[in-house]
Amino acid sequence: MTELTPALLLRAYAAGIFPMADHVGDEDLFWVDPDWRGILPLDQFHVPKSLAKVVRRDRFQVTVDRDFETVIAGCAASAPGRRSTWISHRIRGLYADLFRLGHAHSIETRLDGRLVGGLYGVRLGAAFFGESMFSRETDASKVALVHLVARLRAGGFRLLDTQFVTGHLMRFGALEIPRENYRRLLDAALAPPSGDFDALPQGLPGDAVMQAVTQTS
């Protein structure tokens, strides 16, 4: 089994590759380097009108980096139509290490104090690599994504990598680009200056979050 450390994992992200496992109980990992890469252009992020209303009403309580390991556990849990997941126990341990080093982050959504959704990913330079999200209430993960984009835009990030594109992400403006184009965007995002993930204060009302998402530079 290859010894995979947080430092090696960050070097892999900088080279444009990321690890996955075949199933949750698999201790072996494999590297993924797609021919076509999913990205979500931060300056073209689209929030559907119905979701914008949910964000502005502050239906969910949104926090940042308060419950990383529970979020990744939620992403790894079985769900309707998905009995298993690529987020293995080994992957969970590695990303928990990245979180402790300040290179992984989570956005949590709560309803009446109960964690009902969220997402997590990796930060490197001015790039954010979205890994996975989960939802136990309608719109919970979508609201987390809106808050993430607001934070990335406020912090000067230049790349939001979604790895792959799904119909869900296409609603927000996600698109596929060839590997070589992705590598150019990645190299530019890794050049100084780095993004500031904490540029946006926590606890902002939904109106301010929507303003951060939609304001022009």
Summary of the structure (lengths in Angstrom):
residues: 217
radius of gyration: 16.4
end to end distance: 46.7
largest distance: 48.8
contacts: 677
relative contact order: 0.20
helix: 38%
strand: 24%
